[in-house]
Amino acid sequence: QVQLVESGGGSVQPGESLRLSCVVSGFPLDSYAIGWFRQAPGKEREGVSCVNSGNGMAYYSDAMKGRFTISRDNAKNTVYLQINNLKPEDTAVYSCATRLSRWCGHYKANEYAYWGQGTQVIVPS
């Protein structure tokens, strides 16, 4: 049974950092690509980053480049999303997901079938 469980969210001040975790079960992490997405209040879900399983290549949405870093620890079945210099516009529910493919594709939400429950990040203005 495929499961993804996120953690690490919280309420932080602007300029601080967070590391989100996504623990997967039901399959070896090195089998499939994992994507991170976020959904802000009143907005559509958007892709943040994705990491392939085959070559470990990471991708970032243009708006996320520079402050976001995705990494994976296959031994711990965990994918991380490091977010630095947090801004109020980063306030959202962050979720990880897999499309049961080795490759990220276009890391659009509708391509991904399995999702975690999400973890809330709040950055007050």
PABABA-432952 format. One record per atom (N, C-alpha, C): residue number from 0; residue in three letters; atom name; x, y, z. Coordinates in nm, 4 decimals. Each point is the difference from the previous one (the first is absolute). Layout:
seq; type; atom; xx; yy; zz
NUM; ala; CA; X; Y; Z
...
END
This chain:
seq; type; atom; xx; yy; zz
0; gln; N; 0.0842; -0.1184; 0.0000
0; gln; CA; -0.0842; 0.1184; 0.0000
0; gln; C; 0.0886; 0.1247; 0.0000
1; val; N; -0.0187; 0.0831; -0.1006
1; val; CA; 0.0800; 0.1209; -0.0136
1; val; C; -0.0464; 0.1044; 0.1018
2; gln; N; 0.0935; 0.0502; 0.0783
2; gln; CA; -0.0326; 0.1057; 0.0966
2; gln; C; 0.1109; 0.1035; 0.0008
3; leu; N; -0.0408; 0.1241; 0.0172
3; leu; CA; 0.0939; 0.1105; 0.0131
3; leu; C; -0.0455; 0.0831; 0.1202
4; val; N; 0.0935; 0.0329; 0.0861
4; val; CA; -0.0323; 0.0746; 0.1214
4; val; C; 0.0960; 0.1169; 0.0137
5; glu; N; -0.0558; 0.1214; -0.0017
5; glu; CA; 0.0809; 0.1205; 0.0120
5; glu; C; 0.0072; 0.0458; 0.1462
6; ser; N; 0.1056; 0.0704; 0.0305
6; ser; CA; 0.0156; 0.0625; 0.1308
6; ser; C; 0.0971; 0.1157; -0.0128
7; gly; N; 0.0096; 0.0792; 0.1051
7; gly; CA; 0.0976; 0.1074; 0.0035
7; gly; C; -0.0553; 0.1395; -0.0190
8; gly; N; -0.1284; 0.0100; -0.0297
8; gly; CA; -0.0586; 0.1321; -0.0162
8; gly; C; -0.0157; 0.0702; 0.1336
9; gly; N; -0.0433; 0.1238; -0.0059
9; gly; CA; -0.0215; 0.0771; 0.1214
9; gly; C; -0.0150; 0.1468; -0.0323
10; ser; N; -0.0072; 0.0782; 0.1056
10; ser; CA; -0.0088; 0.1449; -0.0144
10; ser; C; 0.1371; 0.0594; 0.0293
11; val; N; 0.0556; 0.0719; -0.0967
11; val; CA; 0.1340; 0.0552; 0.0140
11; val; C; -0.0012; 0.1458; -0.0420
12; gln; N; 0.0993; 0.0736; 0.0442
12; gln; CA; 0.0122; 0.1405; -0.0349
12; gln; C; 0.0675; 0.0163; -0.1367
13; pro; N; -0.0327; 0.1077; -0.0696
13; pro; CA; 0.0683; 0.0255; -0.1277
13; pro; C; 0.1512; -0.0026; 0.0159
14; gly; N; 0.0649; -0.0607; -0.0972
14; gly; CA; 0.1449; -0.0109; 0.0029
14; gly; C; 0.0514; -0.1288; 0.0612
15; glu; N; -0.0842; -0.0704; 0.0724
15; glu; CA; 0.0419; -0.1269; 0.0600
15; glu; C; -0.0049; -0.1131; -0.1032
16; ser; N; 0.0411; -0.1188; 0.0443
16; ser; CA; 0.0064; -0.1168; -0.0892
16; ser; C; -0.0790; -0.1159; 0.0584
17; leu; N; -0.0409; -0.0883; -0.0867
17; leu; CA; -0.0662; -0.1233; 0.0389
17; leu; C; 0.0508; -0.1134; -0.0869
18; arg; N; 0.0006; -0.1199; 0.0558
18; arg; CA; 0.0254; -0.1194; -0.0798
18; arg; C; -0.1205; -0.0923; 0.0144
19; leu; N; -0.0660; -0.0198; -0.1112
19; leu; CA; -0.1143; -0.0897; -0.0037
19; leu; C; 0.0470; -0.1401; -0.0358
20; ser; N; -0.0677; -0.0998; 0.0565
20; ser; CA; 0.0342; -0.1392; -0.0274
20; ser; C; -0.1194; -0.0722; -0.0593
21; cys; N; 0.0288; -0.0941; -0.0861
21; cys; CA; -0.1022; -0.0859; -0.0605
21; cys; C; 0.0504; -0.1430; 0.0127
22; val; N; -0.0610; -0.0759; 0.0886
22; val; CA; 0.0367; -0.1400; 0.0184
22; val; C; -0.0943; -0.0866; -0.0824
23; val; N; 0.0569; -0.0847; -0.0846
23; val; CA; -0.0822; -0.0839; -0.0867
23; val; C; 0.0066; -0.1448; 0.0480
24; ser; N; -0.1052; -0.0726; -0.0264
24; ser; CA; -0.0037; -0.1425; 0.0297
24; ser; C; -0.0817; -0.0693; -0.1067
25; gly; N; 0.0191; -0.1299; -0.0098
25; gly; CA; -0.0717; -0.0775; -0.1000
25; gly; C; 0.0784; -0.0202; -0.1277
26; phe; N; 0.1148; 0.0682; -0.0116
26; phe; CA; 0.0872; -0.0171; -0.1156
26; phe; C; 0.1371; 0.0548; 0.0377
27; pro; N; 0.1064; -0.0506; -0.0628
27; pro; CA; 0.1338; 0.0559; 0.0254
27; pro; C; 0.0088; 0.1399; -0.0568
28; leu; N; 0.0524; 0.0926; 0.0811
28; leu; CA; 0.0037; 0.1395; -0.0444
28; leu; C; 0.0769; 0.0167; -0.1298
29; asp; N; 0.1012; -0.0842; -0.0213
29; asp; CA; 0.0804; 0.0175; -0.1208
29; asp; C; -0.0689; -0.0541; -0.1251
30; ser; N; -0.1245; -0.0443; 0.0130
30; ser; CA; -0.0732; -0.0503; -0.1161
30; ser; C; -0.0723; 0.1099; -0.0768
31; tyr; N; -0.0442; 0.1046; 0.0706
31; tyr; CA; -0.0883; 0.0984; -0.0618
31; tyr; C; 0.0400; 0.1427; 0.0327
32; ala; N; -0.0341; 0.0876; -0.0929
32; ala; CA; 0.0187; 0.1426; 0.0239
32; ala; C; -0.0999; 0.0498; 0.1044
33; ile; N; 0.0418; 0.1008; 0.0742
33; ile; CA; -0.0856; 0.0614; 0.1008
33; ile; C; -0.0054; 0.1503; -0.0247
34; gly; N; -0.1196; 0.0527; 0.0023
34; gly; CA; -0.0178; 0.1432; -0.0193
34; gly; C; -0.0533; 0.0667; 0.1243
35; trp; N; 0.0349; 0.1280; 0.0165
35; trp; CA; -0.0579; 0.0834; 0.1046
35; trp; C; -0.0902; 0.1032; -0.0667
36; phe; N; -0.1154; 0.0217; 0.0603
36; phe; CA; -0.0976; 0.0957; -0.0488
36; phe; C; -0.0464; 0.0863; 0.1169
37; arg; N; -0.0606; 0.1120; -0.0318
37; arg; CA; -0.0580; 0.0807; 0.1061
37; arg; C; -0.1299; 0.0633; -0.0477
38; gln; N; -0.0881; 0.0252; 0.0965
38; gln; CA; -0.1268; 0.0655; -0.0305
38; gln; C; -0.0246; 0.1084; 0.1028
39; ala; N; 0.0009; 0.1224; -0.0468
39; ala; CA; -0.0272; 0.1142; 0.0855
39; ala; C; -0.1505; 0.0226; 0.0085
40; pro; N; -0.0453; 0.0661; 0.1045
40; pro; CA; -0.1442; 0.0248; 0.0144
40; pro; C; -0.0574; 0.0711; -0.1223
41; gly; N; -0.1063; -0.0565; -0.0556
41; gly; CA; -0.0672; 0.0606; -0.1138
41; gly; C; 0.0711; -0.0143; -0.1327
42; lys; N; 0.1074; -0.0794; -0.0020
42; lys; CA; 0.0754; -0.0167; -0.1240
42; lys; C; 0.0063; -0.1462; -0.0397
43; glu; N; 0.0363; -0.0218; -0.1258
43; glu; CA; 0.0155; -0.1366; -0.0469
43; glu; C; 0.1315; -0.0594; 0.0507
44; arg; N; 0.0014; -0.1312; 0.0062
44; arg; CA; 0.1229; -0.0686; 0.0371
44; arg; C; 0.1054; 0.0230; -0.1080
45; glu; N; 0.1242; 0.0245; 0.0429
45; glu; CA; 0.1067; 0.0233; -0.0961
45; glu; C; 0.1199; -0.0889; 0.0318
46; gly; N; 0.0728; -0.0346; -0.1044
46; gly; CA; 0.1202; -0.0790; 0.0187
46; gly; C; 0.1125; 0.0838; 0.0572
47; val; N; 0.0728; -0.0563; 0.0939
47; val; CA; 0.1136; 0.0681; 0.0617
47; val; C; 0.1305; -0.0586; -0.0523
48; ser; N; 0.0124; -0.1318; 0.0120
48; ser; CA; 0.1249; -0.0663; -0.0360
48; ser; C; -0.0264; -0.1481; -0.0174
49; cys; N; 0.0950; -0.0666; -0.0676
49; cys; CA; -0.0128; -0.1435; -0.0204
49; cys; C; 0.1394; -0.0586; -0.0152
50; val; N; 0.0157; -0.1244; 0.0444
50; val; CA; 0.1279; -0.0676; -0.0171
50; val; C; -0.0244; -0.1362; -0.0637
51; asn; N; 0.0733; -0.0279; -0.1093
51; asn; CA; -0.0093; -0.1285; -0.0673
51; asn; C; 0.0576; -0.1097; 0.0873
52; ser; N; -0.0392; -0.1230; -0.0276
52; ser; CA; 0.0603; -0.1113; 0.0716
52; ser; C; 0.1229; -0.0524; -0.0741
53; gly; N; -0.0022; 0.0055; -0.1314
53; gly; CA; 0.1079; -0.0611; -0.0757
53; gly; C; 0.1317; 0.0717; 0.0158
54; asn; N; 0.0036; 0.1239; -0.0432
54; asn; CA; 0.1250; 0.0748; 0.0035
54; asn; C; 0.0063; 0.1001; 0.1144
55; gly; N; -0.1050; 0.0075; 0.0811
55; gly; CA; -0.0005; 0.0912; 0.1134
55; gly; C; -0.0076; 0.1457; -0.0379
56; met; N; -0.0294; 0.0275; -0.1261
56; met; CA; -0.0056; 0.1393; -0.0435
56; met; C; -0.1196; 0.0696; 0.0635
57; ala; N; 0.0221; 0.1229; 0.0431
57; ala; CA; -0.1042; 0.0785; 0.0649
57; ala; C; -0.0481; 0.1113; -0.0916
58; tyr; N; -0.1265; 0.0306; 0.0103
58; tyr; CA; -0.0616; 0.1064; -0.0779
58; tyr; C; -0.0727; 0.0949; 0.0946
59; tyr; N; -0.0027; 0.1256; -0.0394
59; tyr; CA; -0.0675; 0.1018; 0.0790
59; tyr; C; -0.0847; 0.0873; -0.0912
60; ser; N; -0.1170; 0.0358; 0.0499
60; ser; CA; -0.0775; 0.1004; -0.0715
60; ser; C; 0.0776; 0.1309; 0.0018
61; asp; N; -0.0182; 0.0794; -0.1034
61; asp; CA; 0.0790; 0.1230; -0.0136
61; asp; C; -0.0089; 0.0879; 0.1241
62; ala; N; -0.1190; 0.0090; 0.0578
62; ala; CA; -0.0190; 0.0878; 0.1152
62; ala; C; 0.0674; -0.0537; 0.1256
63; met; N; 0.0390; -0.1264; -0.0010
63; met; CA; 0.0574; -0.0653; 0.1188
63; met; C; 0.1517; -0.0089; -0.0039
64; lys; N; 0.0595; 0.0341; -0.1117
64; lys; CA; 0.1447; -0.0146; -0.0116
64; lys; C; 0.0711; 0.0963; 0.0939
65; gly; N; 0.0984; -0.0525; 0.0682
65; gly; CA; 0.0826; 0.0841; 0.0858
65; gly; C; -0.0226; -0.0215; 0.1491
66; arg; N; -0.1251; -0.0134; 0.0427
66; arg; CA; -0.0283; -0.0140; 0.1428
66; arg; C; -0.0435; -0.1406; 0.0391
67; phe; N; -0.0292; -0.0830; -0.0983
67; phe; CA; -0.0504; -0.1344; 0.0266
67; phe; C; 0.1044; -0.1023; -0.0446
68; thr; N; 0.0183; -0.1034; 0.0816
68; thr; CA; 0.0904; -0.1079; -0.0348
68; thr; C; -0.0656; -0.1330; 0.0336
69; ile; N; -0.0089; -0.0872; -0.0992
69; ile; CA; -0.0554; -0.1326; 0.0208
69; ile; C; 0.1141; -0.0995; 0.0092
70; ser; N; -0.0163; -0.0996; 0.0864
70; ser; CA; 0.1007; -0.1052; 0.0129
70; ser; C; -0.0697; -0.1286; 0.0421
71; arg; N; 0.0696; -0.1098; -0.0178
71; arg; CA; -0.0591; -0.1279; 0.0369
71; arg; C; 0.1018; -0.0837; 0.0744
72; asp; N; -0.0472; -0.0760; 0.0980
72; asp; CA; 0.0816; -0.0957; 0.0738
72; asp; C; -0.0678; -0.1354; -0.0173
73; asn; N; 0.0504; -0.0763; -0.0959
73; asn; CA; -0.0642; -0.1274; -0.0322
73; asn; C; 0.0020; -0.0964; 0.1181
74; ala; N; 0.1056; 0.0054; 0.0800
74; ala; CA; 0.0094; -0.0903; 0.1151
74; ala; C; -0.1103; 0.0265; 0.1022
75; lys; N; -0.0452; 0.1240; 0.0070
75; lys; CA; -0.1057; 0.0366; 0.0944
75; lys; C; -0.1356; 0.0116; -0.0675
76; asn; N; -0.0056; -0.0303; -0.1285
76; asn; CA; -0.1248; 0.0116; -0.0757
76; asn; C; -0.0621; 0.1386; 0.0172
77; thr; N; 0.0836; 0.1015; -0.0038
77; thr; CA; -0.0458; 0.1351; 0.0307
77; thr; C; 0.0496; 0.0983; -0.1053
78; val; N; -0.0889; 0.0886; -0.0407
78; val; CA; 0.0344; 0.1122; -0.0864
78; val; C; -0.0185; 0.1279; 0.0808
79; tyr; N; 0.0952; 0.0903; -0.0128
79; tyr; CA; -0.0025; 0.1246; 0.0761
79; tyr; C; -0.0216; 0.1189; -0.0929
80; leu; N; -0.0591; 0.1032; 0.0554
80; leu; CA; -0.0096; 0.1287; -0.0690
80; leu; C; 0.0468; 0.1068; 0.0978
81; gln; N; 0.1168; 0.0547; -0.0295
81; gln; CA; 0.0552; 0.1079; 0.0806
81; gln; C; -0.0480; 0.1326; -0.0569
82; ile; N; -0.0569; 0.0838; 0.0843
82; ile; CA; -0.0472; 0.1315; -0.0434
82; ile; C; 0.0708; 0.1057; 0.0852
83; asn; N; 0.0752; 0.0839; -0.0667
83; asn; CA; 0.0738; 0.1055; 0.0690
83; asn; C; -0.0645; 0.1355; -0.0240
84; asn; N; 0.0304; 0.0925; 0.0891
84; asn; CA; -0.0485; 0.1374; -0.0134
84; asn; C; -0.1505; 0.0034; -0.0284
85; leu; N; -0.0751; -0.0621; 0.0882
85; leu; CA; -0.1443; -0.0119; -0.0211
85; leu; C; -0.0666; 0.1358; -0.0058
86; lys; N; -0.1004; 0.0082; -0.0865
86; lys; CA; -0.0747; 0.1228; -0.0237
86; lys; C; -0.1488; -0.0249; 0.0240
87; pro; N; -0.0758; 0.1056; 0.0295
87; pro; CA; -0.1438; -0.0196; 0.0219
87; pro; C; -0.0688; -0.0723; -0.1166
88; glu; N; 0.0457; 0.0235; -0.1220
88; glu; CA; -0.0625; -0.0654; -0.1147
88; glu; C; 0.0302; -0.1491; -0.0074
89; asp; N; 0.0864; -0.0504; 0.0858
89; asp; CA; 0.0247; -0.1434; 0.0074
89; asp; C; -0.1042; -0.0710; 0.0863
90; thr; N; -0.0864; 0.0745; 0.0643
90; thr; CA; -0.1058; -0.0601; 0.0811
90; thr; C; -0.0872; -0.0897; -0.0857
91; ala; N; -0.0079; -0.1273; 0.0364
91; ala; CA; -0.0726; -0.0980; -0.0806
91; ala; C; 0.0036; -0.1352; 0.0716
92; val; N; -0.0801; -0.0912; -0.0510
92; val; CA; 0.0124; -0.1407; 0.0374
92; val; C; 0.0936; -0.0654; -0.1008
93; tyr; N; 0.1054; -0.0614; 0.0518
93; tyr; CA; 0.0996; -0.0651; -0.0847
93; tyr; C; -0.0233; -0.1504; 0.0030
94; ser; N; -0.0049; -0.0593; -0.1192
94; ser; CA; -0.0274; -0.1429; -0.0119
94; ser; C; 0.1029; -0.0651; -0.0903
95; cys; N; 0.0303; -0.1262; 0.0289
95; cys; CA; 0.0838; -0.0773; -0.0907
95; cys; C; -0.0876; -0.1032; -0.0710
96; ala; N; 0.0474; -0.0431; -0.1151
96; ala; CA; -0.0805; -0.0893; -0.0810
96; ala; C; 0.0890; -0.0807; -0.0933
97; thr; N; -0.0550; -0.1100; -0.0500
97; thr; CA; 0.0704; -0.0804; -0.0992
97; thr; C; -0.0953; -0.0404; -0.1116
98; arg; N; 0.0555; -0.0147; -0.1184
98; arg; CA; -0.0791; -0.0466; -0.1144
98; arg; C; 0.0411; -0.1410; -0.0387
99; leu; N; 0.0772; -0.0660; 0.0917
99; leu; CA; 0.0462; -0.1366; -0.0212
99; leu; C; 0.0745; -0.0131; -0.1324
100; ser; N; 0.0840; 0.0986; -0.0243
100; ser; CA; 0.0886; -0.0007; -0.1153
100; ser; C; 0.1383; 0.0400; 0.0495
101; arg; N; 0.1022; -0.0422; -0.0708
101; arg; CA; 0.1352; 0.0390; 0.0393
101; arg; C; 0.0260; 0.1477; -0.0298
102; trp; N; -0.0856; 0.0556; -0.0846
102; trp; CA; 0.0254; 0.1358; -0.0477
102; trp; C; -0.1071; 0.0970; 0.0471
103; cys; N; 0.0424; 0.1275; 0.0130
103; cys; CA; -0.0897; 0.1017; 0.0558
103; cys; C; -0.1110; 0.0397; -0.0953
104; gly; N; 0.0197; -0.0168; -0.1286
104; gly; CA; -0.0955; 0.0528; -0.0953
104; gly; C; 0.0029; 0.1523; 0.0059
105; his; N; -0.1151; 0.0606; -0.0129
105; his; CA; -0.0087; 0.1453; 0.0053
105; his; C; -0.0337; 0.0494; 0.1401
106; tyr; N; 0.0041; -0.0922; 0.0987
106; tyr; CA; -0.0415; 0.0202; 0.1394
106; tyr; C; -0.1167; 0.0974; 0.0129
107; lys; N; -0.1049; -0.0389; -0.0756
107; lys; CA; -0.1298; 0.0628; 0.0151
107; lys; C; -0.0843; -0.0878; 0.0922
108; ala; N; -0.0804; 0.0624; 0.0827
108; ala; CA; -0.0736; -0.0745; 0.1014
108; ala; C; -0.0863; -0.1105; -0.0601
109; asn; N; -0.0574; 0.0244; -0.1164
109; asn; CA; -0.0910; -0.0996; -0.0569
109; asn; C; 0.0730; -0.1212; -0.0556
110; glu; N; 0.1330; 0.0027; -0.0006
110; glu; CA; 0.0775; -0.1157; -0.0445
110; glu; C; 0.0277; -0.0965; 0.1149
111; tyr; N; -0.0250; 0.0424; 0.1238
111; tyr; CA; 0.0402; -0.0757; 0.1170
111; tyr; C; -0.1213; -0.0636; 0.0670
112; ala; N; 0.0115; -0.1293; 0.0286
112; ala; CA; -0.1159; -0.0753; 0.0476
112; ala; C; -0.0007; -0.0227; 0.1503
113; tyr; N; 0.1182; 0.0015; 0.0609
113; tyr; CA; 0.0084; -0.0333; 0.1417
113; tyr; C; 0.0544; 0.1189; 0.0768
114; trp; N; -0.0728; 0.0374; 0.1056
114; trp; CA; 0.0303; 0.1229; 0.0735
114; trp; C; 0.0058; -0.0250; 0.1500
115; gly; N; 0.0812; 0.0791; 0.0657
115; gly; CA; -0.0047; 0.0043; 0.1445
115; gly; C; -0.1094; 0.0948; 0.0459
116; gln; N; -0.0127; 0.0142; 0.1313
116; gln; CA; -0.1076; 0.0817; 0.0558
116; gln; C; 0.0380; 0.1479; 0.0042
117; gly; N; 0.1269; 0.0300; -0.0157
117; gly; CA; 0.0458; 0.1380; -0.0021
117; gly; C; 0.0475; 0.0481; 0.1358
118; thr; N; 0.0839; 0.1022; -0.0030
118; thr; CA; 0.0465; 0.0646; 0.1225
118; thr; C; -0.0098; 0.1512; -0.0200
119; gln; N; -0.0534; 0.0697; 0.0992
119; gln; CA; -0.0284; 0.1414; -0.0118
119; gln; C; 0.1235; 0.0833; 0.0326
120; val; N; 0.0270; 0.0960; -0.0872
120; val; CA; 0.1052; 0.0988; 0.0258
120; val; C; -0.0663; 0.1375; 0.0060
121; ile; N; 0.0260; 0.0719; 0.1080
121; ile; CA; -0.0579; 0.1334; 0.0177
121; ile; C; 0.1129; 0.0996; 0.0247
122; val; N; 0.0010; 0.1030; -0.0814
122; val; CA; 0.0993; 0.1071; 0.0149
122; val; C; -0.0782; 0.1307; 0.0097
123; pro; N; -0.0140; 0.0545; 0.1185
123; pro; CA; -0.0818; 0.1215; 0.0141
123; pro; C; 0.0682; 0.1206; -0.0630
124; ser; N; -0.0835; 0.0908; -0.0473
124; ser; CA; 0.0543; 0.1228; -0.0606
124; ser; C; 0.0179; 0.1089; 0.1038
END
